[in-house]
Amino acid sequence: MDCVTRLHWRIWAPIFVIISGVFWGTIGLFSHYLSASGLPALQITELRCLIVTAALVCINLLSDKKQLKIRLRDIWMFIGTGVCSIAFFNIYYFICISESTLSVACTLLHTAPCFVMLLSCILFHEKFTVPKAVSTLLAILGCAYITGVIGGNGSPPISRYALIAGLCSGFGYALYSIIGRFALQKYSWLTVITYTFLFAAIALLPLSDLTTVIKTTLAYRSVAVTALLLGLLSTLFPFLLYTKGLEHMETGKAALLTFVEPMVATIISAIVFHESFLLNNAIGIVMIVLSIIILNSPLHTRHAKTKIHYFSSLDLVFFRTHRSLHEASKSPLTQAYRLVIQILEKHNFYSKN
């Protein structure tokens, strides 16, 4: 029976992760329509955060109310993940979409792992290795190709404002992995993500003119439906699928599979919005994808402390989950997980308590 279950999830886990990437790739589709309806990036971000927060609070109330309890002295963690990361990167992501194209914005957002790597070297004194240097160089060249600075063939490059906005979105997204690391040492992933979106919504409230947001949303049924699709279909639903898939597959493989997101965004950009997609855009996307593959290559498996930072900090939770699920098993997969846990414990990055 256990063999059948493992075979079952070996098939469905990557499917869940790929589907999550596909739905994440539709964020620009819905935000583009909301922007055309008169809602600026700030108000779209606030609307998205409010919808996701309401849904997550309901999930917590139905599952376990205790998960909504946090200590007052830990609020700084959720201000970091909610305000400095989620609110910050969403605003600049939507700005980049409006100033360039959906495919460019989504690709620049995925420079986040490179920012995580650089921040980890500065904050956690991790070594700057040759693969990291190659990965960083590829990411920079990829951005240059995407923006048209290199290989533009006479086509106008994206504006400096769009490039800065895209890189800011990647930097803000990276901050979640850095700051969220501390929150996940004390709280469950569901608690962390709930308060992350809650604090993001609270921070944006004074700046978003909520009255106008509500009037615009309720005035047109299509706007209300699109807002719900953005919050639930493009945010909450893929997040739940991704976390479920992570329970049954390796973190690195899952993270790489989500690179279907910029591919989906590119297809939507070209087909739905008829945005131009040139050879230099394709080269830039491939370079950034290669930079992340190199960053998470088997060469880094011996540096478990470094490797775990390159993905969402939520992944730390799943290392703990895998340990409890396979504790009694003696399969090769279990032994591999135990080896990872031992490495993390050796570097004081994981605790049994």
Residue, then its C-alpha position, 0 to 999 in steps of 0.5 A: m500500500d505504501c508503495v502504491t501511495r508513493l507511486h501515486w504522489r510521484i506522479w501527482a506531486p509534480i503535476f500539482v507544482i506545474i499547475s500552480g506555476v500555470f495559475w501564477g502565470t495568469i496573475g498578469l492577465f487579471s491585473h491587466y484587466l483591473s488596471a484597464s478598469g481604472l485601478p492603479a497598481l497600489q489599489i490592485t495590490e490592496l484588493r488582492c491582499l484583502i481577498v487572500t487575507a479573508a480566505l486564509v482567516c476563514i481557513n484558519l478558523l475552520s481548521d485550527k483557531k490556535q494558528l491565529k495566535i502570535r506574540l506581540r514581540d514577533i510582529w516585526m517578522f510579519i511587518g517584514t514579510g508583509v510590508c517589506s516583501i509582499a506589498f513592496f514586490n506586488i506594487y512594483y510587479f504591477i508597475c512593471i507590467s503596466e510599463s513594459t510587457l507581462s513576459v518581461a515583468c514576470t521574468l524580472l520577478h524571477t531574478a529573486p533567487c539571485f537576490v536571495m543568494l547575494l543577501s545570504c552572502i552579506l547577511f549570513h556570510e555564505k561563500f560566493t562560489v564560482p557557480k554563484a558568480v556564473s549564475t549572477l552573470l547570466a541573470i544580469l545578461g538575461c536582464a540586458y537581453i530582455t530589456g533590449v540593451i543587448g540584441g535589441n536589433g533596433s527595437p526600442p528597449i524597455s524604459r529604465y523605469a520598467l527595468i528598475a520596477g522589475l528588479c525591485s519586484g524581484f528584490g522584494y520577493a527575495l526578502y520574503s525568503i530572508i525574513g520569513r526564515f525567522a518567522l517559520q522557526k516559531y510559527s506554522w506556514l499557514t500562520v506566517i502566510t496569513y499574517t503576511f497578507l494581513f499586514a500587507a493589507i493594513a500597510l496599504l490601506p491608508l495609501s489605496d483609497l479603499t472607498t474608491v476601490i470598493k466603489t469600482t469593484l462593486a460598480y462592475r460585476s466583471v471587475a469584482v469577478t476579476a478581483l476574486l479570480l486574481g486573489l483566489l485563482s491566481t494566488l491562494f489556489p496555486f499556493l495550496l497546490y504548491t505546498k501540497g506538491l512539496e510534501h511529496m517531492e524534492t524542494g529543488k525540483a519543485a522550485l524549478l518546475t515553477f519556471v513554467e510561470p514565466m513561460v505561461a506569462t509570455i504566452i498570455s502576453a503574446i496571444v491575449f495582449h498581442e505584445s511583441f516577443l522578440l528573439n532577444n526576449a527569448i534569449g533573456i528568459v533562457m539565460i535567467v532560467l539557466s542562472i537559477i538551474i545553475l544556482n540549484s545544481p547538484l554542485h550545491t547539494r553539499h551546501a544545504k544551508t545555502k541551498i535552502h535559501y534559494f527557494s521560498s522560506l516556506d520550504l523549511v517547513f517541509f523538511r520538518t514534515h518529511r522527517s515526521l512522515h518518513e521517520a519509521s521508514k528505511s527506504p533510500l528516500t528516507q535515508a536521503y532526507r535524514l542526511v539532509i536533516q543531519i546536515l542542517e542540524k550540523h550547521n544549527f539551521y534545524s532543531k528538533n524542538 
